[in-house]
Amino acid sequence: MVRGLTVLCWAVATPGLLWAAVRLLGVERGPLVQLLAFTPYVAGWSLLPVALSLALRRWWPAGVAAVAAVALIAVVAPRAFGGGSPAGGGAPRSAC
């Protein structure tokens, strides 16, 4: 039973870790580019393995899941909390 809970924690933490690795390393190719559009949802979901592992007192899976969650949130946060629109730097429009 104890080993099964540990395996469960690792099984739930691994997808978030792989997603973060693909996102941070920039190895997305082909259909992965479209799939990575769901990174904000995965970032929110990545907190679940942390909570589960901490609740079950599985410290290594909790640590790995926390690293993945922080990495994914760090990737998403600039878009969510970014500043306003950038200042335009183009040539002025001529009157017609």
Backbone as ProteinMPNN parsed JSONL, in Angstrom:
{"seq_chain_A": "MVRGLTVLCWAVATPGLLWAAVRLLGVERGPLVQLLAFTPYVAGWSLLPVALSLALRRWWPAGVAAVAAVALIAVVAPRAFGGGSPAGGGAPRSAC", "coords_chain_A": {"N_chain_A": [[0.819, -1.204, 0.0], [1.892, 1.281, 0.837], [3.99, 1.594, -0.967], [2.521, 1.725, -3.31], [1.216, 4.199, -3.056], [3.374, 5.908, -3.23], [4.202, 5.404, -5.852], [1.931, 6.336, -7.147], [2.101, 9.085, -6.546], [4.463, 9.774, -7.944], [3.596, 9.139, -10.521], [1.638, 11.04, -10.959], [3.086, 13.383, -10.755], [4.988, 13.295, -12.795], [4.005, 13.945, -15.53], [3.674, 16.782, -15.439], [6.299, 17.564, -14.938], [7.577, 16.675, -17.281], [6.227, 18.254, -19.143], [7.045, 20.817, -18.355], [9.782, 20.556, -18.866], [9.844, 20.224, -21.68], [8.74, 22.679, -22.41], [10.537, 24.568, -21.302], [13.001, 23.857, -22.433], [12.577, 24.217, -25.1], [12.042, 22.32, -27.106], [9.873, 21.742, -28.619], [8.193, 20.522, -31.389], [6.436, 20.228, -34.469], [3.249, 18.862, -33.874], [3.446, 19.393, -31.178], [3.758, 22.092, -30.774], [1.216, 23.292, -31.003], [0.0, 21.959, -28.917], [1.296, 22.961, -26.691], [0.01, 25.306, -26.249], [-1.741, 24.947, -24.239], [-0.407, 25.343, -21.892], [-0.942, 27.281, -19.775], [-3.154, 26.068, -18.488], [-2.077, 23.637, -17.7], [-0.179, 24.598, -15.954], [-1.774, 25.51, -13.841], [-2.918, 23.06, -13.113], [-0.669, 21.771, -12.255], [-0.267, 22.226, -9.605], [-1.75, 20.405, -8.215], [-0.399, 17.786, -8.044], [1.61, 18.543, -6.25], [0.178, 19.206, -3.917], [-1.069, 16.723, -3.416], [1.144, 15.005, -3.024], [2.353, 16.214, -0.814], [0.306, 15.908, 1.056], [0.312, 13.174, 1.341], [2.764, 12.829, 2.39], [5.067, 12.387, 0.834], [8.029, 13.226, 0.129], [10.068, 13.548, -1.886], [8.684, 13.217, -4.432], [6.976, 15.404, -4.028], [8.754, 17.558, -3.968], [9.864, 17.458, -6.563], [7.536, 17.841, -8.078], [6.89, 20.385, -7.185], [9.01, 21.91, -8.189], [8.496, 21.635, -10.937], [5.977, 22.875, -11.02], [6.596, 25.511, -10.238], [8.296, 26.23, -12.332], [6.525, 26.093, -14.54], [4.6, 27.984, -13.806], [6.219, 30.232, -13.743], [6.716, 30.505, -16.431], [4.234, 31.154, -17.428], [3.366, 33.374, -15.969], [4.48, 35.968, -16.822], [2.888, 36.55, -19.084], [0.358, 36.613, -18.002], [0.456, 38.626, -16.076], [1.684, 40.713, -17.319], [2.893, 43.946, -18.466], [1.265, 46.834, -19.935], [0.331, 47.392, -23.365], [3.022, 47.409, -25.712], [4.976, 50.293, -26.535], [4.424, 51.976, -29.573], [6.616, 51.915, -32.322], [6.758, 52.521, -34.925], [6.775, 54.135, -38.18], [5.276, 57.365, -38.571], [1.842, 57.718, -39.582], [0.806, 58.856, -42.73], [-1.306, 61.543, -43.731], [-4.181, 61.068, -45.696]], "CA_chain_A": [[0.0, 0.0, 0.0], [2.758, 2.455, 0.92], [4.704, 1.708, -2.244], [1.539, 2.133, -4.307], [0.994, 5.638, -2.923], [4.562, 6.57, -3.759], [4.116, 5.283, -7.312], [0.872, 7.255, -7.559], [2.628, 10.457, -6.491], [5.376, 9.956, -9.069], [2.821, 9.085, -11.768], [0.913, 12.299, -11.116], [4.064, 14.466, -10.866], [5.814, 13.17, -14.0], [3.563, 14.711, -16.703], [3.992, 18.203, -15.273], [7.741, 17.714, -15.09], [7.893, 16.542, -18.705], [5.69, 19.434, -19.826], [7.944, 21.925, -18.038], [11.044, 20.339, -19.568], [9.632, 20.539, -23.097], [8.484, 24.122, -22.522], [11.738, 25.335, -20.979], [14.107, 23.52, -23.33], [12.243, 24.637, -26.459], [12.167, 21.194, -28.035], [8.583, 21.442, -29.237], [8.21, 20.435, -32.852], [5.224, 19.664, -35.051], [2.004, 19.05, -33.124], [3.703, 19.865, -29.813], [3.617, 23.543, -30.729], [-0.182, 23.578, -30.696], [-0.304, 21.384, -27.615], [1.839, 23.821, -25.643], [-0.912, 26.412, -25.994], [-2.456, 24.618, -23.014], [0.503, 25.503, -20.76], [-1.563, 27.907, -18.597], [-4.001, 25.105, -17.786], [-1.185, 22.673, -17.068], [0.437, 25.286, -14.817], [-2.742, 25.443, -12.752], [-3.047, 21.664, -12.727], [0.578, 21.274, -11.679], [-0.312, 22.369, -8.151], [-2.402, 19.216, -7.666], [0.574, 16.789, -7.582], [2.306, 19.056, -5.067], [-0.721, 19.044, -2.77], [-1.252, 15.295, -3.166], [2.377, 14.443, -2.468], [2.533, 16.739, 0.54], [-0.7, 15.299, 1.919], [0.72, 11.792, 1.588], [4.115, 12.905, 2.959], [6.051, 11.853, -0.098], [8.786, 14.468, -0.008], [10.755, 13.648, -3.174], [7.726, 13.593, -5.492], [6.475, 16.756, -3.764], [9.791, 18.498, -4.396], [9.94, 17.454, -8.031], [6.31, 18.463, -8.565], [6.969, 21.812, -6.878], [9.926, 22.507, -9.176], [7.765, 21.703, -12.204], [4.922, 23.88, -10.885], [7.223, 26.842, -10.245], [8.773, 26.484, -13.695], [5.385, 26.362, -15.419], [3.999, 29.267, -13.414], [7.151, 31.277, -14.175], [6.574, 30.679, -17.879], [2.92, 31.717, -17.712], [3.145, 34.621, -15.226], [4.69, 37.208, -17.584], [1.75, 36.808, -19.969], [-0.821, 36.885, -17.184], [0.621, 39.864, -15.32], [2.555, 41.611, -18.071], [2.511, 45.345, -18.557], [0.352, 47.205, -21.009], [0.836, 47.148, -24.711], [4.298, 48.094, -25.942], [4.895, 51.562, -27.263], [4.616, 51.825, -31.011], [7.854, 52.512, -32.773], [6.746, 52.581, -36.384], [6.756, 55.438, -38.828], [3.951, 57.998, -38.46], [0.97, 57.551, -40.744], [0.587, 60.086, -43.5], [-2.718, 61.861, -43.959], [-4.593, 60.813, -47.071]], "C_chain_A": [[0.859, 1.262, 0.0], [3.493, 2.669, -0.398], [3.756, 2.176, -3.352], [1.247, 3.622, -4.247], [2.178, 6.435, -3.453], [4.554, 6.544, -5.281], [3.047, 6.229, -7.851], [1.375, 8.698, -7.569], [3.574, 10.73, -7.654], [4.621, 9.975, -10.4], [2.076, 10.394, -12.011], [1.885, 13.463, -11.325], [4.815, 14.459, -12.19], [5.293, 13.951, -15.205], [3.865, 16.212, -16.607], [5.47, 18.47, -15.442], [8.149, 17.621, -16.555], [7.41, 17.765, -19.492], [6.606, 20.636, -19.602], [9.267, 21.789, -18.78], [10.918, 20.682, -21.048], [9.485, 22.046, -23.29], [9.744, 24.939, -22.304], [12.894, 25.077, -21.936], [13.83, 23.914, -24.777], [12.364, 23.53, -27.484], [10.845, 20.844, -28.705], [8.708, 21.525, -30.759], [6.874, 19.859, -33.299], [3.993, 19.919, -34.202], [2.225, 19.514, -31.685], [3.55, 21.372, -29.692], [2.186, 23.915, -30.365], [-0.55, 23.074, -29.303], [0.186, 22.279, -26.482], [1.022, 25.086, -25.428], [-1.704, 26.174, -24.709], [-1.581, 24.755, -21.759], [-0.14, 26.234, -19.586], [-2.452, 26.956, -17.802], [-3.158, 24.061, -17.065], [-0.494, 23.306, -15.864], [-0.505, 25.28, -13.62], [-2.893, 24.031, -12.226], [-1.812, 21.169, -11.984], [0.638, 21.462, -10.164], [-0.938, 21.152, -7.481], [-1.401, 18.141, -7.229], [1.358, 17.249, -6.35], [1.445, 18.824, -3.831], [-0.904, 17.569, -2.416], [-0.022, 14.693, -2.499], [2.644, 14.948, -1.055], [1.534, 16.108, 1.512], [-0.332, 13.86, 2.273], [2.132, 11.692, 2.163], [5.152, 12.174, 2.116], [6.899, 13.039, -0.534], [9.483, 14.601, -1.356], [9.783, 13.949, -4.322], [7.166, 15.003, -5.287], [7.484, 17.8, -4.218], [9.899, 18.604, -5.901], [8.711, 18.136, -8.623], [6.323, 19.97, -8.303], [7.902, 22.532, -7.849], [9.226, 22.664, -10.519], [6.69, 22.785, -12.143], [5.498, 25.289, -10.927], [7.707, 27.186, -11.646], [7.618, 26.833, -14.626], [4.715, 27.688, -15.076], [4.901, 30.42, -13.825], [7.054, 31.535, -15.674], [5.275, 31.412, -18.21], [2.748, 33.114, -17.1], [3.416, 35.894, -16.036], [3.535, 37.547, -18.535], [0.521, 37.199, -19.175], [-0.736, 38.242, -16.507], [1.502, 40.871, -16.027], [2.031, 43.034, -18.086], [1.541, 45.591, -19.691], [0.959, 46.892, -22.369], [2.123, 47.931, -24.919], [4.087, 49.366, -26.749], [5.188, 51.314, -28.74], [5.888, 52.535, -31.451], [7.911, 52.653, -34.282], [6.741, 54.02, -36.896], [5.346, 56.038, -38.69], [3.164, 57.816, -39.739], [0.796, 58.891, -41.447], [-0.907, 60.293, -43.721], [-3.055, 61.646, -45.418], [-5.499, 61.899, -47.557]], "O_chain_A": [[0.587, 2.202, -0.747], [3.601, 3.796, -0.881], [4.156, 2.939, -4.231], [1.049, 4.25, -5.287], [2.01, 7.5, -4.048], [4.865, 7.546, -5.926], [3.237, 6.853, -8.894], [1.099, 9.445, -8.508], [3.503, 11.787, -8.281], [4.966, 10.74, -11.301], [1.907, 10.805, -13.159], [1.543, 14.432, -12.002], [5.238, 15.515, -12.661], [6.105, 14.591, -15.873], [4.266, 16.83, -17.593], [5.86, 19.483, -16.022], [8.978, 18.404, -17.019], [8.098, 18.247, -20.391], [6.907, 21.38, -20.536], [9.815, 22.777, -19.268], [11.784, 21.355, -21.607], [10.043, 22.616, -24.228], [9.999, 25.898, -23.034], [13.681, 25.981, -22.218], [14.749, 23.942, -25.596], [12.753, 23.784, -28.624], [10.711, 19.77, -29.293], [9.256, 22.478, -31.312], [6.256, 19.082, -32.571], [3.714, 21.063, -33.843], [1.287, 19.98, -31.039], [3.242, 21.877, -28.612], [1.97, 24.769, -29.504], [-1.333, 23.711, -28.598], [-0.446, 22.346, -25.428], [1.312, 25.86, -24.516], [-2.277, 27.112, -24.155], [-1.983, 24.322, -20.679], [0.105, 25.83, -18.449], [-2.496, 27.031, -16.574], [-3.485, 23.65, -15.951], [-0.249, 22.632, -14.864], [-0.062, 25.062, -12.492], [-2.986, 23.827, -11.015], [-1.902, 20.247, -11.173], [1.519, 20.902, -9.512], [-0.684, 20.894, -6.304], [-1.54, 17.618, -6.124], [1.726, 16.432, -5.506], [1.923, 18.308, -2.821], [-0.893, 17.21, -1.239], [-0.138, 13.956, -1.52], [3.108, 14.194, -0.2], [1.878, 15.81, 2.656], [-0.63, 13.387, 3.37], [2.634, 10.592, 2.395], [5.997, 11.443, 2.632], [6.532, 13.769, -1.454], [9.484, 15.693, -1.924], [10.041, 14.858, -5.111], [6.912, 15.717, -6.257], [7.103, 18.819, -4.794], [10.011, 19.699, -6.452], [8.829, 18.921, -9.563], [5.818, 20.743, -9.116], [7.607, 23.647, -8.282], [9.345, 23.703, -11.167], [6.508, 23.531, -13.106], [4.94, 26.167, -11.585], [7.542, 28.319, -12.097], [7.722, 27.77, -15.417], [4.309, 28.429, -15.971], [4.409, 31.478, -14.215], [7.283, 32.654, -16.132], [5.222, 32.195, -19.158], [2.045, 33.949, -17.67], [2.628, 36.835, -15.939], [3.245, 38.723, -18.757], [-0.274, 38.025, -19.624], [-1.745, 38.935, -16.375], [2.018, 41.792, -15.394], [0.872, 43.29, -17.76], [1.057, 44.654, -20.326], [1.977, 46.208, -22.477], [2.288, 49.01, -24.351], [3.146, 49.484, -27.533], [6.08, 50.544, -29.097], [6.185, 53.637, -30.99], [8.978, 52.878, -34.854], [6.706, 54.978, -36.123], [4.352, 55.312, -38.693], [3.725, 57.767, -40.834], [0.656, 59.93, -40.801], [-1.666, 59.336, -43.877], [-2.271, 62.016, -46.291], [-5.954, 61.858, -48.701]]}, "name": "protein", "num_of_chains": 1, "seq": "MVRGLTVLCWAVATPGLLWAAVRLLGVERGPLVQLLAFTPYVAGWSLLPVALSLALRRWWPAGVAAVAAVALIAVVAPRAFGGGSPAGGGAPRSAC"}
